[in-house]
Amino acid sequence: MLAKLQTWTRANPLMALALVAVCGILIAELGWLRANDPWFIGCTTVLLGAALLCGRSWLLIPGIAMVFAFIHETRTDETFRHPLRLALQTTDKPVPATIRGSLLPDFDTTADGRAHALCTTQKIEIPAAGRVIEQTATLLVRLPRGVRFPGAGLYELHGSIYLPRASSNPGTFDAQEYALRMGRVARFDAEGMRRIGNNNETLWCTFLETAEHCRQWIGTKLTQDLEDDPETSAVIRAMALGVSAEAADEIEDAFRNSGTLHVFAVSGLHVALLGVIALALLRQLGLRRSISLWMMIAIVFAYAFITGWRPSAARAALMVAIFMGAPLVDRESSLQNSLGAAALLLLAADTHQLFMPGFQLSFVVLWLSVIGSVPLLERLMHFTRLDPFLPPQLANWRQRGSSQFRHWLAANLSVSTAAWIGSIPFILGHFQSVTPVAVIANCVLVPLSFFCLGATCLSLCAAALHLTGVQIILNNANWALAKAMIASAAWFAGLPGASFHFQPSTTPTHAPAVWRMLELPHGGAANHLRLEKNHWLFDTGDETNFRRVLRPYLHSHGVNSIQGVFLSHNDADHVGAIEQVSETFDAPLLFCSTQEPGRLDSSLTTLRRLADQPNPPPLRKLRVDERVTLSDEKTFKIEARVLYPMMQVENARGDDRAMVLMLHLGPWRVLWLSDAGWHAEKWLCASAADLRCDVLIRSQHELDLAMTAEFLLKASPRAILCGSDARDAEVTLPESLVQHAKEQNVPLLDTWSDGSLELQFHSNELRVIPTHGGQRLVLKPRE
């Protein structure tokens, strides 16, 4: 084994050094060494000097590891340990500030259409904290309303500075960590700006703006004569330019669930295919091999640059350039060494790339595809050969064609299987999903994407030559290919067992019941109750938060089906995603109150739209005192009892008829209020219902900004859990509730400050665990 390893290392030294560099980065990331200490730098210098001067190549192993550990430590100091970030961690709201620095365009827009820019700061002033920070930082700036990027230069900007909100919901995208990995320390909302000078980045800014103009031109030309089908046009732009945000969510889901998302947007596959197409076209022009290779390398870099220099495209362009450029310097092309060289260069430029899923998948999947597909193909070769008793010279064209097709299919299956096996650990670790259908789906989608990209290249060539008729014909051919890709992805994604999710990394608690109160912005609410293998939802949040929060959270916990969903009231922030939940999780049972949808509710509201469908899903309407059994386990029976609203409630506002449930989970009582406010509290206080509870779970009524002391005293909760958002006055934590909790010595937790909240129900204790590291709460059953 050791001899094989030594042989492989001598044959692939750059790949071996890349693996050593990865080890060094991980050592620095885990904090095992302080790589910027003087002794560490001295040891690194000695090791590298000895390796180079004395010819001791084995000393490169610790030397390279220490070099990359030092680089990563330096990069971490520039972002994760930057003084600005440490200062902003003490506040959860934007802070007024003034910054001075140079701007570069970032061609992205927010939901309100405001332009973005990247600012490399020279000085940051935060008057409220009395701080002036002159250490360089990169900030993502949202320019003032109506202001487009004004050009490169030095600017002074006034506005508010803040950190992206860190995710507290398990399995969801963490915007704060992603920004730091991308080198962006904080965000800045500019209210005013003025130019104070020039800088030396004018040329780079011109390149970026030229790339944006090229993207717009390409997007326009590729969709000419396809205006009647904006959905397919968006898919074509996504595959050609990486503009995936324009495509419908259902289409993106189909590619994701079929394991072929890499063909839906710009990835390393597209860059590699473009290189193959460009080289083939250049060779047809009769150019020498060396000239064709140089031009092909220039084309793939230009393509990566035009598509926004995304990390995936930049990685692929560099890999293609190194692999295909080897003959230009009289070197043999070695894919493993090429991968190692590309990894060393990219990690030296930015060690944080190692922690990006795209980087891991790009290198590891390609590497394992190369070394794993060969033995798989060898096992399939006997299926591809001609009849051994038939001399090859006597085979007709059908027999030769059949053999070639079988060989092509075997090669595709081998590569696809090796890539899928290699991707499993990373897909599980990042997305908790497995897509077995990807092995077959890629054999169909990858060739289609090759033809689609070929049609794209020919269409752009025709557009550049002003051959409008040819361009339109090619665009329509591209449209047909894109439709075939969409249909194929949807078909593969719809096959039984095409994809499923489970929780491989964390050990689930052995509690009979676990409740998770998710953190949603702007007054939204979604709660998940896990009962062994059954799962229930209490509200779903809106459509946006379903994609960003609820679905990733459920998938990260291995949830593939939902038993039932309780819908509190006809409010899009609470139940707007019910249609997506029903489609994704196999039509669960739906429960709402007898007052939903309200008689004055618009036809555009969620529950009204649901009820007006030609074949609406079964919606069971619950009346007061009706009970729903969630688990009939004898030792830990769980049921929900409806306390409100009564039949006489006919308020026009949805919040005033929000369903109130008392959940009995073994010995524990949980009062779920949702958005119920003053009207519900008064009615419940006047009723004979027993409101005593161990835990009160609530969201905020939009108008009733306080809770009644009468209701709180009658409920006498031992812990209060609130959904809130300090950015919106309507859904912030009521001061009266905070005061009541202090006076009654009742623990009060809210999702804004404590993050998503997990409740673990045991027979002898109840644990409340906040995500943001607050003190855990442990309750014992009442006497």
C-alpha positions in Angstrom: 0.0 0.0 0.0 2.8 2.4 0.9 4.6 1.6 -2.3 1.5 2.4 -4.4 1.1 5.6 -2.5 4.7 6.6 -3.2 4.3 5.7 -6.9 1.1 7.8 -7.1 2.8 10.7 -5.4 5.8 10.7 -7.8 3.4 10.5 -10.7 1.0 13.2 -9.4 3.2 15.6 -7.3 0.9 18.6 -7.7 -2.2 16.7 -6.6 -0.3 15.5 -3.6 0.8 19.0 -2.7 -2.8 20.2 -3.1 -3.9 17.6 -0.6 -1.2 18.8 1.8 -2.4 22.4 1.3 -5.9 21.3 2.2 -4.6 19.8 5.4 -2.8 23.0 6.3 -5.9 25.1 5.8 -8.0 22.7 7.9 -5.4 22.9 10.7 -5.6 26.7 10.7 -9.4 26.6 10.5 -9.7 24.3 13.5 -7.4 26.6 15.5 -4.9 24.0 16.3 -2.0 26.4 15.6 -1.6 30.1 15.5 0.0 30.3 12.1 0.9 34.0 12.3 3.1 33.6 15.3 6.8 34.5 14.6 8.0 31.0 15.5 5.6 29.5 13.0 6.8 31.8 10.2 10.4 31.1 11.1 9.9 27.3 11.0 8.1 27.6 7.6 11.0 29.5 6.1 13.5 27.0 7.4 11.6 24.0 6.0 11.1 25.6 2.6 14.7 26.8 2.4 16.0 23.3 3.3 13.7 21.7 0.7 14.9 24.0 -2.1 18.6 24.3 -1.2 19.3 20.8 0.1 17.1 19.0 -2.4 15.0 17.4 0.4 11.7 17.2 -1.5 9.9 15.5 1.4 10.3 18.7 3.4 7.9 20.3 1.0 5.1 18.4 2.7 5.2 20.2 6.1 6.4 23.4 4.4 3.5 23.7 2.0 1.0 22.8 4.8 2.5 25.6 7.0 2.4 28.1 4.1 -1.3 27.5 3.4 -2.1 27.5 7.2 -0.4 31.0 7.4 -2.4 32.2 4.3 -5.7 31.0 5.8 -4.9 32.5 9.2 -4.2 35.9 7.4 -7.5 35.6 5.4 -9.4 34.8 8.5 -8.0 37.8 10.3 -9.2 40.0 7.4 -12.8 38.8 7.7 -13.9 36.7 10.6 -11.7 38.6 13.1 -11.9 42.1 11.5 -12.4 44.9 14.1 -15.5 46.1 12.2 -17.2 42.7 12.5 -16.2 42.4 16.2 -17.7 45.8 16.8 -21.0 45.1 15.0 -21.5 41.8 16.8 -22.6 43.7 19.9 -25.7 45.1 18.1 -28.4 43.4 16.1 -29.6 46.6 14.3 -28.0 48.7 11.5 -25.7 51.4 12.9 -25.3 54.9 11.4 -21.8 55.2 9.8 -19.7 57.0 7.3 -17.3 55.2 5.0 -14.6 56.3 2.6 -13.3 53.9 0.0 -13.2 52.9 -3.7 -16.2 51.4 -5.4 -16.5 48.6 -8.0 -19.8 47.5 -9.6 -21.6 44.4 -8.4 -24.2 43.7 -11.0 -27.0 42.4 -8.7 -30.2 44.0 -7.5 -32.2 43.6 -4.4 -36.0 43.1 -4.3 -36.6 46.9 -4.5 -34.3 47.3 -7.5 -31.4 49.1 -5.8 -28.0 48.7 -7.3 -25.1 47.1 -5.5 -21.4 47.9 -5.4 -18.3 46.6 -3.6 -16.4 49.1 -1.5 -12.8 48.6 -0.4 -12.8 51.0 2.6 -10.0 53.3 3.8 -11.8 54.7 6.8 -15.0 53.7 8.6 -16.5 56.1 11.2 -19.2 54.9 13.6 -20.2 58.0 15.6 -22.6 56.2 18.1 -19.7 53.9 19.2 -17.1 56.6 18.9 -15.0 54.3 16.7 -12.9 55.0 13.7 -11.6 51.9 11.8 -8.9 52.5 9.3 -8.1 48.8 8.6 -9.1 47.8 5.0 -12.4 46.0 4.7 -14.6 44.9 1.8 -18.3 45.9 2.1 -21.3 45.1 0.0 -22.9 48.4 -0.5 -26.5 49.0 -1.5 -26.5 52.4 -3.3 -29.2 55.1 -2.7 -32.5 54.6 -4.4 -32.5 55.5 -8.0 -28.7 55.8 -8.2 -26.9 53.5 -10.6 -23.2 52.8 -10.3 -21.5 56.1 -10.8 -18.1 54.8 -12.0 -14.9 53.9 -10.4 -13.4 56.3 -7.9 -13.0 57.3 -4.2 -16.3 58.0 -2.5 -17.6 59.1 0.8 -20.9 57.3 1.7 -23.4 58.0 4.5 -25.8 55.4 5.7 -26.1 52.4 8.0 -23.8 49.5 8.4 -24.7 46.0 9.7 -23.8 42.3 9.5 -26.0 40.0 7.5 -28.3 38.1 9.7 -26.8 34.8 10.8 -29.1 31.8 10.2 -30.4 30.2 13.4 -32.6 27.6 11.5 -30.8 24.3 11.0 -30.1 23.3 7.4 -30.6 26.8 6.0 -28.3 29.1 4.1 -26.1 31.2 6.4 -25.7 34.6 4.7 -23.3 35.9 7.2 -20.8 33.1 6.9 -21.1 33.1 3.1 -20.3 36.8 3.0 -17.3 36.3 5.2 -16.0 33.4 3.1 -16.4 35.7 0.0 -14.3 38.3 1.8 -17.1 40.7 2.6 -17.0 41.9 6.2 -20.3 43.7 6.4 -23.1 45.4 4.4 -23.8 49.0 4.0 -27.1 50.7 3.1 -26.1 54.1 1.5 -28.4 57.1 1.9 -26.1 59.6 0.4 -22.7 59.6 -1.5 -20.2 62.0 -3.0 -17.1 61.5 -5.1 -13.9 62.7 -3.4 -11.3 61.5 -5.9 -10.0 59.0 -8.4 -8.4 55.6 -7.9 -6.4 53.1 -9.9 -9.2 50.6 -10.6 -10.7 52.4 -13.6 -9.5 49.8 -16.0 -10.8 46.9 -14.0 -14.1 48.7 -13.6 -14.3 49.1 -17.4 -13.7 45.4 -17.8 -16.6 44.6 -15.4 -19.0 47.0 -17.1 -18.0 45.6 -20.5 -18.7 42.1 -19.2 -22.1 43.2 -18.1 -22.9 44.7 -21.5 -21.8 41.5 -23.1 -24.2 39.5 -20.8 -27.1 41.7 -21.7 -26.3 41.5 -25.4 -26.0 37.7 -25.3 -29.2 37.4 -23.3 -31.0 39.5 -25.9 -29.7 37.6 -28.9 -30.3 34.1 -27.5 -33.9 34.8 -26.8 -34.7 36.7 -30.0 -38.0 35.3 -31.5 -38.7 33.4 -28.2 -40.6 36.2 -26.5 -43.8 34.2 -26.4 -42.2 31.7 -24.0 -40.5 33.6 -21.2 -40.2 30.5 -19.0 -38.0 28.6 -21.5 -36.2 31.8 -22.4 -35.2 32.1 -18.8 -33.9 28.6 -18.8 -31.8 29.3 -21.8 -30.3 32.4 -20.2 -29.7 30.4 -17.0 -27.8 27.7 -18.9 -25.8 30.1 -21.0 -25.2 33.0 -18.5 -25.9 31.6 -15.1 -28.9 34.0 -14.6 -30.9 31.3 -12.7 -32.9 33.7 -10.6 -35.1 34.4 -13.7 -36.2 30.8 -14.1 -39.3 29.4 -12.5 -38.8 27.8 -9.1 -40.6 24.6 -10.2 -38.1 24.2 -13.1 -35.1 24.7 -10.8 -36.6 22.1 -8.4 -36.9 19.6 -11.2 -33.2 19.9 -12.1 -32.3 19.7 -8.4 -34.4 16.7 -7.6 -33.1 14.8 -10.6 -29.5 15.5 -9.6 -28.8 17.5 -12.7 -28.7 21.1 -11.3 -25.2 21.5 -12.7 -26.5 21.6 -16.2 -29.2 24.2 -15.3 -26.8 27.0 -14.5 -23.2 27.9 -15.5 -20.8 25.4 -14.0 -17.5 23.7 -14.7 -19.4 21.4 -17.1 -20.4 24.3 -19.3 -16.9 25.7 -19.4 -15.4 22.3 -20.3 -18.1 21.7 -23.0 -17.5 25.2 -24.4 -13.8 24.4 -24.6 -14.5 21.2 -26.5 -16.9 23.0 -28.9 -14.5 25.9 -29.4 -11.5 23.6 -30.1 -13.5 21.6 -32.6 -14.7 24.8 -34.5 -11.2 26.3 -34.5 -9.7 23.1 -35.9 -12.3 23.2 -38.7 -10.8 26.5 -39.7 -7.5 24.8 -40.5 -5.6 26.5 -37.7 -2.5 24.9 -36.2 -3.0 23.0 -33.0 -1.0 25.4 -30.9 -2.9 28.4 -32.2 -6.2 26.6 -31.7 -5.2 25.8 -28.1 -4.3 29.4 -27.3 -7.5 30.7 -28.8 -9.6 28.0 -27.0 -8.0 29.0 -23.6 -8.8 32.7 -24.4 -12.4 31.8 -25.2 -13.0 29.9 -22.0 -11.6 32.7 -19.9 -13.6 35.2 -21.8 -16.7 33.1 -21.2 -16.0 32.8 -17.5 -15.5 36.5 -17.3 -18.6 37.4 -19.3 -20.7 35.1 -17.0 -19.7 37.2 -14.0 -16.4 35.4 -13.1 -18.4 33.1 -10.8 -16.1 30.8 -8.8 -17.4 27.7 -10.6 -16.7 29.2 -14.0 -13.3 30.6 -12.9 -12.3 27.2 -11.5 -13.2 25.4 -14.6 -11.5 27.9 -16.9 -8.3 27.6 -14.9 -8.5 23.8 -15.0 -9.1 23.7 -18.7 -6.3 26.2 -19.3 -3.8 24.2 -17.3 -4.8 20.8 -18.8 -5.0 21.9 -22.4 -2.0 24.3 -22.1 0.4 21.5 -21.1 1.3 20.6 -24.7 2.1 24.3 -25.3 5.0 24.1 -22.9 6.1 20.6 -24.0 4.5 18.8 -21.1 2.2 15.8 -21.0 -1.4 16.5 -20.1 -2.2 14.9 -16.7 -5.7 15.5 -15.4 -4.8 14.8 -11.8 -1.8 17.1 -11.9 -3.8 19.7 -13.7 -6.5 19.5 -10.9 -3.8 19.8 -8.3 -2.2 22.8 -9.9 -5.6 24.6 -10.3 -6.4 23.8 -6.6 -3.0 25.2 -5.4 -3.5 28.4 -7.4 -7.1 29.0 -6.3 -6.4 28.2 -2.7 -3.4 30.4 -2.6 -5.6 33.2 -3.9 -8.4 32.5 -1.5 -8.3 29.7 1.0 -11.9 30.2 2.0 -12.9 28.6 -1.3 -12.1 25.2 0.3 -15.3 25.6 2.4 -17.6 26.3 -0.5 -19.7 23.4 -1.7 -19.0 24.3 -5.3 -15.3 24.0 -4.9 -15.5 20.7 -3.1 -17.8 19.2 -5.7 -15.9 20.6 -8.6 -12.6 19.1 -7.6 -13.5 16.0 -5.8 -16.2 14.8 -8.2 -14.0 15.4 -11.2 -11.0 13.7 -9.5 -13.1 10.7 -8.5 -14.8 10.6 -11.9 -11.3 10.2 -13.5 -9.9 7.6 -11.2 -13.2 5.7 -10.7 -14.7 5.7 -14.2 -11.9 3.6 -15.7 -12.4 0.5 -13.6 -16.2 0.8 -14.1 -15.8 1.1 -17.8 -13.5 -1.9 -17.9 -16.2 -4.0 -16.4 -18.6 -2.9 -19.0 -16.4 -3.3 -22.0 -17.5 -6.8 -22.9 -21.0 -5.4 -23.4 -19.7 -3.0 -26.0 -17.6 -5.2 -28.3 -18.7 -6.9 -31.5 -19.5 -10.5 -31.6 -16.2 -12.3 -30.9 -16.9 -14.8 -33.6 -17.4 -12.1 -36.2 -14.3 -10.7 -37.9 -14.4 -6.8 -37.6 -13.9 -6.5 -41.3 -17.2 -8.3 -42.0 -19.3 -6.3 -39.6 -21.9 -4.1 -41.3 -22.7 -0.5 -40.5 -25.5 -1.4 -38.1 -23.3 -3.7 -36.1 -20.5 -1.2 -35.9 -23.0 1.6 -35.0 -24.5 -0.5 -32.3 -21.1 -1.3 -30.8 -20.1 2.4 -30.9 -23.4 3.4 -29.2 -23.0 0.8 -26.5 -19.4 2.0 -25.9 -20.7 5.6 -25.7 -23.4 4.6 -23.3 -21.0 2.5 -21.1 -18.6 5.5 -20.9 -21.4 7.8 -19.9 -22.7 5.4 -17.3 -19.2 4.9 -15.9 -18.5 8.6 -15.6 -21.9 9.4 -14.2 -21.8 6.6 -11.6 -18.3 7.5 -10.5 -19.3 11.2 -10.2 -22.5 10.3 -8.3 -20.6 8.1 -5.8 -18.0 10.7 -5.3 -20.5 13.4 -4.7 -22.6 11.5 -2.1 -20.6 12.5 1.0 -20.7 16.2 0.0 -24.3 16.2 -1.1 -25.2 14.6 2.2 -23.1 16.9 4.3 -24.3 20.1 2.7 -27.9 19.3 1.5 -28.8 16.0 3.3 -30.1 14.6 0.0 -29.5 11.6 -2.2 -30.6 11.4 -5.9 -30.0 7.9 -7.2 -31.8 8.9 -10.5 -28.9 11.2 -11.3 -26.9 8.3 -12.6 -29.3 7.8 -15.5 -30.5 11.4 -15.7 -27.0 12.8 -16.4 -26.7 10.4 -19.3 -29.6 12.2 -20.9 -29.2 15.7 -19.7 -25.5 16.2 -20.2 -25.6 15.3 -24.0 -28.6 17.6 -24.3 -26.8 20.4 -22.6 -23.8 19.8 -25.0 -26.1 20.3 -28.0 -27.8 23.2 -26.3 -24.5 25.0 -25.7 -23.5 24.2 -29.2 -26.6 25.8 -30.6 -25.9 28.8 -28.3 -22.4 29.3 -29.7 -23.6 29.0 -33.3 -26.5 31.5 -32.6 -24.1 34.0 -31.2 -21.8 33.6 -34.1 -24.7 34.2 -36.4 -25.7 37.2 -34.4 -22.2 38.6 -34.6 -22.3 38.2 -38.4 -25.8 39.8 -38.6 -27.3 36.6 -40.0 -30.6 37.1 -38.4 -32.4 34.4 -40.2 -29.8 31.8 -39.2 -29.8 33.1 -35.7 -33.6 32.7 -35.3 -33.4 29.2 -36.7 -30.7 28.3 -34.1 -32.6 30.0 -31.3 -35.7 27.9 -32.0 -33.5 24.8 -32.1 -32.1 25.9 -28.8 -35.6 26.4 -27.5 -36.5 22.8 -28.5 -33.5 21.4 -26.8 -34.2 23.5 -23.6 -37.8 22.2 -23.6 -36.5 18.6 -23.9 -34.1 19.3 -21.0 -37.0 20.7 -18.8 -39.2 17.8 -19.7 -36.5 15.2 -19.0 -35.5 16.7 -15.7 -39.2 16.8 -14.6 -39.7 13.2 -15.7 -36.6 11.9 -13.9 -37.5 14.0 -10.8 -41.0 12.5 -10.7 -39.8 8.8 -10.7 -40.4 6.9 -7.4 -37.3 7.1 -5.3 -35.7 9.7 -7.5 -34.5 11.7 -4.5 -34.9 11.5 -0.8 -33.5 13.2 2.3 -32.3 12.0 5.6 -30.2 13.3 8.5 -26.8 11.6 8.4 -24.7 13.8 10.6 -26.4 14.6 13.9 -27.9 12.1 16.4 -31.5 12.9 16.9 -32.8 13.3 20.5 -34.6 10.3 22.0 -37.4 12.6 23.3 -40.9 11.3 22.4 -41.7 14.8 21.0 -39.6 17.6 19.7 -41.0 21.0 18.7 -39.0 23.5 16.6 -40.1 27.2 16.5 -38.4 28.5 13.4 -37.1 32.1 13.1 -38.9 33.8 10.2 -38.7 37.5 9.2 -41.4 40.2 9.2 -43.9 38.4 11.4 -44.0 35.0 9.6 -44.4 31.8 11.6 -43.7 28.0 11.0 -43.4 25.3 13.7 -42.4 21.7 13.3 -43.4 18.9 15.7 -41.6 15.6 15.4 -43.2 12.5 16.9 -40.8 9.7 16.3 -41.2 9.1 12.5 -44.3 11.3 12.1 -44.1 15.0 11.4 -46.6 17.8 11.9 -46.5 21.5 10.9 -48.2 24.4 12.7 -48.2 27.1 10.1 -45.9 27.1 7.1 -44.6 30.7 6.5 -44.9 32.3 3.1 -43.7 31.0 -0.2 -40.3 32.7 0.0 -39.6 31.4 3.4 -40.7 28.0 2.4 -37.8 27.8 -0.1 -35.3 29.6 2.1 -36.1 28.2 5.5 -38.8 25.6 5.9 -37.9 23.2 3.1 -34.2 23.3 3.8 -34.8 22.8 7.5 -37.1 19.8 6.9 -34.8 18.2 4.4 -31.8 18.6 6.8 -33.8 16.7 9.3 -34.6 13.9 6.9 -38.3 14.7 6.6 -39.8 13.3 3.4 -43.5 13.3 4.3 -45.7 15.4 6.6 -48.6 13.8 8.5 -50.6 17.0 8.8 -50.6 20.8 8.9 -52.5 23.1 11.2 -53.3 26.5 9.6 -53.9 29.2 12.1 -55.5 31.8 9.9 -55.7 33.2 6.4 -52.4 35.2 6.6 -49.8 34.7 3.9 -47.0 35.1 6.4 -48.4 32.1 8.2 -50.0 29.8 5.6 -48.8 31.2 2.3 -46.7 28.2 1.5 -49.4 25.5 2.1 -49.6 24.7 -1.7 -45.9 24.2 -1.9 -45.9 22.0 1.3 -48.7 19.9 -0.1 -46.9 19.3 -3.4 -43.5 18.6 -1.8 -44.6 16.4 1.1 -47.3 14.2 -0.5 -50.5 16.0 0.4 -50.6 16.0 4.2 -53.8 16.4 6.1 -54.9 20.0 6.5 -56.7 21.5 9.5 -58.1 25.0 10.0 -60.8 26.6 12.0 -64.5 26.9 11.0 -64.0 30.6 10.3 -61.5 30.1 7.5 -61.5 31.5 4.9 -63.3 34.6 6.2 -66.4 35.8 4.3 -64.7 39.1 3.5 -61.4 37.6 2.5 -60.1 38.4 -1.0 -60.1 35.7 -3.7 -56.3 36.2 -3.8 -55.7 35.1 -0.2 -54.1 31.7 0.3 -57.0 29.7 1.9 -59.6 31.3 -0.4 -57.5 30.4 -3.4 -57.1 26.9 -2.1 -60.8 26.5 -1.5 -61.6 27.8 -5.0 -59.4 25.2 -6.8 -61.2 22.8 -9.2 -60.0 19.8 -7.0 -59.1 21.4 -3.7 -57.2 19.4 -1.1 -59.3 18.1 1.8 -59.4 20.8 4.4 -60.8 19.7 7.7 -62.4 22.6 9.7 -62.2 22.3 13.4 -64.7 23.8 15.9 -64.1 24.8 19.5 -63.4 21.9 21.9 -62.7 19.5 19.0 -59.7 17.3 19.5 -57.2 15.9 17.1 -55.0 13.0 18.2 -51.5 13.3 16.9 -50.1 10.2 18.7 -52.0 7.6 20.6 -48.9 6.1 22.3 -50.1 5.0 25.7 -47.0 6.2 27.6 -46.9 9.6 25.9 -50.3 10.5 24.3 -50.4 13.7 22.2 -53.5 15.6 21.1 -54.5 19.1 20.1 -57.7 20.8 21.4 -59.2 23.8 19.7 -59.9 26.7 22.1 -60.7 29.5 19.6 -62.3 30.9 17.4 -66.0 30.2 18.3 -68.7 30.1 15.6 -69.9 33.6 16.5 -66.5 35.3 15.6 -66.9 37.0 12.3 -64.2 39.6 12.4 -62.9 40.8 9.1 -59.3 40.7 10.2 -57.5 37.4 10.0 -55.5 38.0 13.1 -58.6 38.3 15.2 -59.8 34.8 14.2 -56.5 33.0 14.5 -56.9 29.5 15.8 -55.7 28.8 19.3 -54.8 25.3 20.3 -54.0 23.6 23.6 -51.6 20.8 22.9 -51.2 18.0 25.5 -47.9 16.2 25.1 -47.7 13.6 27.8 -47.7 15.6 31.1 -47.0 18.9 29.3 -49.4 21.6 28.1 -48.5 23.9 25.3 -50.7 26.9 24.4 -50.3 27.8 20.7 -51.7 31.3 20.1 -50.3 32.2 16.7 -51.3 35.8 16.0 -54.3 35.8 18.4 -54.6 39.2 20.0 -56.9 41.3 22.3 -60.3 39.9 21.0 -59.1 36.3 21.4 -57.6 36.9 24.8 -60.8 38.5 26.1 -63.0 35.7 24.8 -60.7 33.0 26.2 -60.6 34.8 29.6 -64.4 34.9 29.7 -64.7 31.2 28.7 -64.5 28.2 31.0 -61.5 26.8 29.2 -58.5 25.8 31.3 -55.7 28.0 29.9 -53.0 26.9 32.3 -49.9 25.9 30.3 -46.3 25.0 30.7 -45.3 26.8 27.5 -47.0 29.6 25.7 -46.0 30.0 22.0 -47.1 33.1 20.2 -46.6 35.4 17.3 -47.4 39.1 17.1 -50.8 40.5 16.2 -50.2 43.4 13.7 -52.3 45.9 15.6 -52.5 44.6 19.2 -49.0 45.6 20.3 -49.5 44.4 23.9 -50.9 41.3 25.7 -53.5 41.6 28.4 -52.2 40.9 31.9 -55.5 39.1 32.7 -54.9 36.6 30.0 -51.3 36.0 31.0 -52.2 35.5 34.6 -55.0 33.0 33.7 -52.6 31.1 31.4 -49.8 31.3 34.0 -47.1 29.9 31.6 -43.9 28.7 33.0 -42.1 29.8 29.8 -43.1 32.2 27.0 -41.7 31.7 23.4 -42.3 34.5 20.9 -41.8 35.0 17.2 -40.6 38.5 16.6 -38.5 40.8 14.4 -36.9 43.9 15.9 -36.7 45.5 12.4 -40.5 45.9 12.2 -42.4 47.8 14.9 -45.6 45.8 14.2 -44.0 42.5 15.1 -41.4 43.5 17.7 -41.5 42.1 21.2 -44.1 44.0 23.2 -42.6 45.9 26.2 -45.6 45.0 28.4 -44.9 41.3 27.8 -41.2 41.8 28.7 -42.3 43.6 31.9 -44.8 41.0 32.9 -42.2 38.2 32.4 -39.8 40.1 34.7 -42.4 40.7 37.4 -43.7 37.1 37.3 -40.1 35.6 36.9 -41.2 33.8 33.8 -38.4 33.0 31.2 -39.1 34.9 28.0 -37.4 33.8 24.7 -37.9 35.2 21.3 -36.6 34.2 17.9 -35.0 37.5 17.1 -32.5 37.4 20.0 -32.4 33.7 20.8 -32.8 32.2 17.3 -35.0 29.3 16.5 -36.1 27.4 19.6 -36.2 23.7 20.2 -38.4 22.1 22.8 -37.6 18.5 23.8 -40.5 16.9 25.6 -39.6 14.0 28.0 -41.8 12.3 30.5 -39.9 13.8 33.4 -38.6 17.1 32.0 -38.9 19.7 29.3 -35.9 21.3 27.7 -36.0 24.5 25.8 -32.8 25.0 23.8 -32.2 28.4 22.0 -29.9 28.3 18.9 -27.9 31.4 19.7 -26.3 29.8 22.7 -28.5 31.3 25.5 -29.0 29.5 28.7 -31.0 26.3 28.3 -34.3 26.1 30.2 -35.3 22.9 32.0 -38.8 22.4 33.4 -40.1 19.6 35.6 -43.8 18.5 35.5 -46.2 20.3 37.7 -47.0 18.6 41.0 
